[in-house]
């Protein structure tokens, strides 16, 4: 009989060593920590963070773990709070395949378990690369979205494997953790349908928390169901259909972390090409009152995820606005920029802007769909009131693996989000620590820089 996938993933996790990681992969991992700390600090004004932190502070634990922004809780609760922060602005990194994902969501589990186990920087980097590898390979193998399940279902598994790695568990216990994480954390796609709620930014944080919980139970000897993927009532049978994971990174095979994309704008990734097209056209539009209509021709995934629900044309929450293709394109054209300010309630409820959103139409284009997920092509046509049409198409927006951000751009993003709250004198040590992460003694050193 073929080896069950969970056993194979567990054995792979046990074998992977920091010394196996090429220098560019280590460097990419450092960039992801910098980017994730930036997006986390940027979300510290969110009500959802305040709510989660209040809950977490009720819990005391030994050894426990620190939360970004200060305070300590259990490892699981710290993972939830930090994961919420990393994801909440929808500004953290992305991977697109049969299933889209935000793999830096796993870093909350890496930081939490890393601190509680006293892991050093090399161990953090290795666990991060491992989590990216597991989640992205699963995303390559089978779609969850097309069956109505949410991508965070895979995240519980990848976070559990990373946690097991940091806990030093053997392949048998890691397999049990995968079984528990997989059987108990099947998430519904309703999280991202219609009007979006605070939970949208919490869904993976919850999956990561539960992945850590599974690893901690496995560490104490609790067993999990198997085979979780191939079983008669397992993931392949009930969620995805049969699939294979043919290769994993290492021994000449590239690691997946280098195939993921850092976001240039704080909006759902499938909107990035339309945003960039709108920004490129903005100087030609001059006065937004000159615009009669906006037409967005794009690929199926963009329509299905952020361009078909009626709520996307009149968002009532920040979460809906940053997941609205018509709103993102219209506000980019109107304001000439996309920052957190474009998703403030006073902006997404502005009547003049909503009038422009109402004149924005989204069209499926089968030719553009054929180019996804290798690219995310969108074509924007802006029709002016004098009848003139302005057209711009973008396939690889800034930050895409085919158009990556430079280290200087990643640092600029970090400073833009971190310095208004912490100042340059505190931002500088964080950047220095991340760029030399392999020399860190303990994950807690990083988290405490944000107390």
matplotlib code that plots the C-alpha trace (Angstrom):
import matplotlib.pyplot as plt

x = [0.0, 1.2, 2.4, -0.3, 0.2, 0.1, 3.0, 4.9, 4.5, 5.5, 8.7, 9.6, 9.1, 11.4, 14.2, 14.2, 17.1, 18.2, 21.3, 19.1, 17.8, 19.6, 20.7, 18.0, 15.3, 16.6, 16.6, 13.0, 11.9, 13.4, 11.5, 8.3, 8.9, 9.5, 6.4, 4.2, 5.4, 4.5, 1.0, 0.5, 1.4, -0.8, -3.8, -3.3, -6.1, -8.6, -11.5, -11.1, -7.6, -8.8, -11.5, -9.2, -6.5, -9.0, -10.0, -6.4, -5.3, -7.8, -5.6, -2.4, -0.1, 3.4, 5.4, 3.0, 3.9, 3.9, 1.5, 2.5, 1.5, 2.3, 0.9, 1.2, -1.2, -1.2, 0.6, -2.7, -4.2, -1.0, -1.1, -4.7, -4.0, -0.8, -2.4, -5.3, -2.9, -0.8, -3.9, -6.4, -5.5, -5.4, -1.9, 0.2, 1.6, -0.3, 0.0, -2.3, -2.9, -5.9, -6.5, -5.4, -3.7, -1.9, 1.0, 2.5, -0.6, 1.4, 4.0, 1.8, 2.1, 5.9, 6.3, 4.1, 5.5, 9.0, 8.9, 7.3, 10.0, 12.9, 13.6, 16.4, 16.3, 17.4, 14.6, 12.1, 13.2, 13.1, 9.6, 8.4, 9.8, 8.2, 4.8, 4.9, 5.9, 3.1, 0.3, 1.4, 1.9, -1.7, -3.0, -1.3, -2.8, -6.6, -9.0, -11.2, -12.9, -14.7, -16.4, -17.5, -14.7, -12.3, -8.5, -7.8, -8.6, -5.2, -3.7, -4.6, -2.5, 0.5, 0.5, 0.3, 3.3, 5.3, 4.4, 5.4, 8.8, 9.5, 8.3, 10.8, 8.1, 8.9, 7.1, 4.6, 3.4, 3.4, 1.2, -1.2, -1.2, -2.0, -4.9, -6.3, -5.8, -7.3, -10.4, -11.5, -10.8, -12.9, -13.9, -16.8, -16.3, -19.2, -16.4, -15.8, -19.3, -21.6, -21.1, -17.9, -17.4, -14.5, -14.2, -12.7, -9.5, -9.7, -10.4, -6.8, -5.7, -8.2, -6.9, -3.4, -4.4, -6.1, -3.1, -0.9, -3.5, -3.3, 0.5, 0.5, -1.9, 0.2, 3.3, 1.6, 0.7, -2.9, -3.5, -5.4, -7.5, -5.8, -5.4, -6.7, -6.3, -7.1, -9.5, -13.1, -14.4, -11.3, -10.3, -10.1, -13.4, -15.5, -13.8, -11.6, -11.6, -8.4, -5.1, -1.4, 1.5, 4.2, 7.2, 8.4, 11.1, 14.8, 17.3, 17.2, 13.4, 12.7, 11.0, 7.6, 8.2, 10.1, 7.0, 4.7, 4.0, 4.3, 1.4, 2.0, -1.5, -3.7, -6.5, -7.5, -4.8, -7.1, -7.7, -4.1, -3.9, -7.0, -5.7, -2.4, -4.3, -6.5, -3.5, -1.7, -4.8, -5.3, -3.1, -5.1, -8.5, -7.6, -11.0, -12.9, -16.1, -15.1, -15.7, -18.9, -18.2, -15.5, -15.4, -13.2, -12.6, -10.9, -10.5, -13.0, -11.4, -11.5, -15.2, -16.1, -14.2, -14.5, -16.6, -20.1, -21.9, -24.2, -22.6, -19.4, -21.0, -22.1, -19.7, -20.7, -17.6, -13.9, -13.7, -16.1, -14.5, -11.0, -12.6, -14.6, -13.1, -15.4, -14.7, -10.9, -10.7, -13.0, -11.3, -7.8, -9.0, -10.6, -7.8, -4.7, -3.5, -4.5, -3.6, -5.5, -7.3, -9.2, -10.8, -11.9, -15.7, -15.9, -14.3, -16.2, -19.5, -18.8, -21.8, -19.8, -17.4, -20.3, -21.8, -18.6, -18.6, -22.2, -21.0, -18.3, -19.1, -17.2, -17.0, -15.7, -13.1, -12.4, -9.1, -7.9, -9.1, -6.7, -3.8, -4.6, -3.0, 0.3, -0.8, -3.7, -4.6, -7.2, -8.1, -9.6, -11.6, -12.5, -15.0, -15.0, -18.1, -16.8, -16.8, -13.0, -11.9, -8.8, -7.6, -4.9, -4.1, -1.9, -1.0, 1.9, 1.3, 4.1, 4.9, 4.0, 6.6, 7.1, 7.5, 8.8, 9.3, 12.8, 14.2, 14.1, 10.4, 9.7, 11.5, 9.6, 6.3, 7.5, 8.4, 5.2, 3.2, 5.4, 7.0, 3.8, 3.1, 6.6, 8.9, 12.1, 14.2, 12.1, 11.6, 15.3, 16.1, 13.3, 14.6, 18.1, 16.9, 14.9, 17.7, 19.9, 17.2, 19.4, 21.5, 18.5, 18.5, 14.8, 11.6, 10.4, 13.1, 11.4, 7.9, 9.1, 10.4, 6.7, 5.7]
y = [0.0, 3.6, 5.4, 7.7, 11.4, 12.4, 9.9, 11.2, 14.9, 13.9, 12.1, 15.1, 17.5, 15.3, 15.3, 19.0, 20.9, 24.5, 23.3, 22.0, 25.5, 27.5, 31.0, 32.6, 30.6, 31.7, 35.3, 35.0, 33.7, 36.8, 39.0, 37.2, 37.8, 41.5, 41.8, 39.9, 42.1, 45.1, 44.0, 42.9, 46.4, 48.0, 46.1, 47.0, 49.6, 47.0, 46.2, 42.5, 42.7, 44.4, 41.8, 38.8, 40.3, 40.8, 37.2, 36.0, 38.0, 36.0, 33.0, 32.3, 29.5, 28.0, 28.4, 30.4, 32.9, 36.7, 38.6, 41.4, 44.6, 43.3, 40.7, 37.0, 34.1, 30.4, 29.3, 28.7, 32.0, 33.9, 32.2, 33.3, 36.9, 37.2, 35.4, 37.8, 40.7, 39.3, 38.7, 41.4, 44.0, 41.4, 42.9, 39.7, 37.5, 35.3, 32.1, 31.3, 27.9, 25.5, 26.8, 30.4, 31.0, 33.4, 31.3, 33.8, 33.1, 30.2, 32.4, 33.1, 29.4, 29.4, 32.4, 31.1, 27.6, 28.8, 31.0, 28.4, 25.8, 28.2, 27.7, 29.7, 31.7, 28.8, 26.7, 29.5, 29.8, 26.1, 25.8, 28.7, 27.2, 23.9, 25.4, 27.3, 24.0, 22.0, 24.5, 25.5, 21.9, 21.1, 24.2, 22.9, 19.5, 20.2, 23.0, 23.5, 26.6, 25.0, 22.6, 25.3, 24.8, 27.5, 27.6, 27.7, 24.0, 23.4, 25.9, 23.9, 21.1, 23.2, 25.0, 21.7, 20.4, 23.5, 23.3, 19.6, 20.5, 23.1, 20.7, 18.1, 15.4, 12.3, 11.2, 9.1, 11.9, 14.4, 12.0, 12.0, 15.8, 16.0, 13.6, 15.7, 19.0, 17.7, 16.0, 18.8, 22.0, 21.8, 25.5, 26.7, 29.2, 31.3, 33.3, 35.0, 35.2, 38.2, 40.9, 40.1, 40.2, 40.5, 36.7, 36.9, 38.2, 35.6, 32.4, 31.3, 32.5, 30.0, 27.3, 28.0, 28.0, 24.6, 23.3, 24.2, 22.6, 19.4, 19.4, 19.9, 17.0, 14.8, 15.7, 14.3, 11.1, 11.7, 9.8, 11.1, 9.5, 8.0, 8.0, 11.5, 12.2, 8.9, 7.4, 6.3, 9.4, 11.5, 14.7, 13.3, 11.4, 14.3, 17.5, 17.5, 14.2, 12.2, 14.1, 13.6, 15.7, 14.5, 16.5, 18.4, 21.0, 20.1, 17.9, 20.0, 20.7, 24.4, 25.4, 27.0, 30.0, 31.6, 31.1, 33.2, 36.9, 39.9, 42.3, 45.8, 47.1, 46.3, 44.5, 41.0, 39.7, 39.1, 42.8, 43.8, 43.8, 45.9, 48.3, 48.7, 49.3, 51.9, 53.7, 53.7, 55.3, 57.8, 60.6, 60.4, 60.7, 64.0, 64.7, 61.7, 63.5, 62.9, 59.1, 57.7, 54.0, 51.5, 48.0, 45.3, 42.3, 39.6, 35.9, 33.6, 33.4, 37.2, 37.3, 34.4, 35.7, 39.4, 40.4, 38.9, 39.5, 42.5, 43.6, 44.3, 47.3, 48.9, 47.7, 48.2, 46.8, 47.2, 43.5, 43.7, 46.8, 45.2, 42.1, 44.1, 44.2, 47.1, 49.2, 48.6, 49.6, 52.6, 54.0, 53.5, 55.5, 58.2, 58.6, 57.6, 55.4, 52.4, 52.6, 51.7, 55.0, 53.8, 51.2, 53.5, 53.7, 57.4, 56.5, 53.4, 55.0, 58.3, 58.8, 60.2, 57.2, 54.8, 56.4, 55.6, 52.0, 51.7, 52.6, 49.8, 46.5, 43.2, 40.8, 37.3, 36.9, 33.2, 34.2, 35.9, 32.9, 30.7, 32.7, 32.2, 31.3, 31.8, 35.4, 37.5, 39.4, 42.2, 44.7, 48.0, 50.1, 53.6, 55.4, 59.2, 61.3, 62.6, 59.1, 58.5, 55.1, 54.5, 50.9, 49.2, 45.6, 44.2, 40.6, 40.6, 43.4, 44.6, 42.0, 39.0, 36.3, 37.4, 41.1, 40.8, 43.6, 44.6, 44.4, 48.2, 48.1, 45.5, 47.7, 50.7, 48.9, 47.9, 51.4, 52.8, 50.6, 50.3, 53.7, 55.7, 53.5, 52.6, 55.2, 54.8, 54.1, 50.9, 49.9, 49.8, 47.0, 44.9, 45.1, 44.4, 41.3, 40.0, 40.4, 38.4, 36.1, 33.0, 34.4, 34.9, 32.9, 32.8, 33.7, 35.6, 38.2, 39.2, 39.4, 41.4, 44.1, 45.0, 45.3]
z = [0.0, -0.7, 2.3, 3.7, 3.0, 6.7, 7.5, 4.5, 5.6, 9.2, 8.0, 5.8, 8.8, 10.9, 8.2, 7.3, 8.8, 8.7, 6.9, 4.1, 3.3, 0.5, 1.4, -0.8, 1.0, 4.4, 3.1, 1.9, 5.3, 6.9, 4.5, 5.5, 9.2, 8.5, 6.3, 8.9, 11.8, 9.7, 8.9, 12.5, 13.9, 11.2, 12.6, 16.3, 16.1, 15.0, 17.4, 16.7, 18.2, 21.3, 21.8, 21.3, 23.5, 26.3, 26.1, 25.9, 29.0, 31.1, 30.5, 32.4, 31.3, 31.8, 29.8, 27.6, 25.0, 24.4, 22.3, 19.9, 21.5, 25.0, 27.4, 27.8, 27.5, 26.7, 23.6, 21.8, 22.7, 21.8, 18.5, 17.9, 18.8, 16.8, 13.9, 13.9, 13.8, 11.0, 8.8, 9.8, 7.2, 4.5, 3.8, 4.4, 1.7, -0.7, -2.8, -5.7, -7.0, -7.1, -3.6, -2.7, 0.6, 2.9, 4.1, 6.5, 8.6, 9.9, 11.5, 14.5, 15.4, 14.7, 17.0, 19.8, 19.9, 19.2, 22.3, 24.5, 23.6, 23.6, 19.9, 18.3, 15.1, 12.9, 14.3, 13.6, 10.0, 9.4, 10.9, 8.8, 5.6, 6.5, 7.1, 3.8, 2.1, 3.5, 3.0, -0.6, -1.7, -0.5, -2.3, -5.5, -5.0, -4.6, -4.3, -1.2, -2.4, -5.3, -2.9, -0.4, 2.1, 3.3, 2.6, 6.4, 6.5, 5.1, 7.5, 10.6, 9.2, 8.2, 11.5, 13.4, 11.5, 12.2, 15.8, 15.9, 14.4, 17.1, 19.8, 18.5, 18.0, 16.1, 12.9, 14.8, 17.1, 14.2, 12.2, 15.1, 15.3, 11.6, 12.1, 14.9, 13.1, 9.9, 11.4, 13.7, 11.7, 8.5, 7.9, 5.8, 3.0, 4.3, 6.1, 2.7, 1.3, 1.2, 3.8, 5.6, 9.4, 11.8, 11.6, 8.2, 9.7, 12.5, 10.6, 10.0, 13.4, 14.8, 12.5, 13.6, 17.3, 16.8, 14.9, 17.9, 20.2, 18.2, 18.4, 22.1, 22.6, 20.4, 22.4, 25.5, 23.7, 22.5, 19.2, 16.2, 13.4, 10.4, 7.5, 7.6, 3.9, 2.2, 4.8, 4.0, 5.7, 5.3, 3.5, 0.0, 0.4, 1.9, 0.9, -2.2, -4.1, -4.7, -5.0, -4.7, -3.5, -5.8, -4.4, -1.4, -1.2, -0.8, -2.5, -5.7, -5.6, -4.9, -1.7, -2.0, 0.1, -2.8, -5.0, -2.7, -3.1, -0.8, -1.1, -2.3, -1.4, 1.7, -0.2, -1.2, -3.6, -6.6, -6.7, -6.9, -10.7, -11.1, -8.4, -10.3, -13.6, -12.0, -10.5, -13.8, -15.5, -12.7, -14.2, -17.5, -15.8, -14.1, -12.5, -11.2, -12.2, -15.8, -15.4, -16.9, -16.3, -15.2, -16.7, -15.1, -17.3, -15.2, -14.4, -12.8, -9.3, -9.0, -9.9, -7.6, -4.6, -4.7, -7.6, -7.6, -4.3, -4.2, -0.9, -2.8, -4.5, -1.2, 1.6, 5.2, 6.8, 6.3, 5.7, 2.8, 1.3, 1.1, -0.5, -3.1, -6.6, -7.7, -4.6, -4.8, -8.4, -8.0, -4.9, -6.5, -9.5, -7.2, -4.7, -6.6, -3.8, -1.7, 2.0, 5.2, 4.8, 1.8, 4.0, 6.8, 7.2, 6.4, 3.0, 1.9, 2.9, 1.0, -1.4, -4.3, -4.1, -3.9, -7.0, -8.8, -7.5, -8.8, -12.2, -12.1, -13.7, -13.4, -16.4, -16.6, -19.4, -20.3, -22.0, -18.8, -16.7, -18.7, -17.5, -13.8, -11.4, -13.1, -13.4, -12.1, -15.3, -15.1, -17.8, -16.8, -19.2, -18.0, -20.2, -19.8, -20.2, -23.5, -24.9, -24.7, -23.4, -21.3, -21.2, -19.1, -18.4, -15.6, -15.1, -12.6, -10.1, -7.9, -5.3, -7.5, -7.8, -11.4, -10.2, -6.6, -4.2, -3.4, 0.1, 0.2, -0.7, 2.0, 4.6, 3.4, 3.9, 7.4, 8.4, 7.0, 9.2, 12.3, 12.8, 13.4, 16.4, 17.7, 16.2, 14.2, 17.3, 18.0, 14.4, 13.6, 16.2, 14.8, 11.3, 12.4, 14.4, 11.5, 9.0, 11.4, 12.5, 12.3, 15.2, 17.5, 20.8, 21.3, 19.5, 22.6, 21.9, 18.7, 20.2, 23.2, 20.8, 20.3, 24.0]

ax = plt.figure().add_subplot(projection="3d")
ax.plot(x, y, z, "-o")
ax.set_aspect("equal")
plt.show()
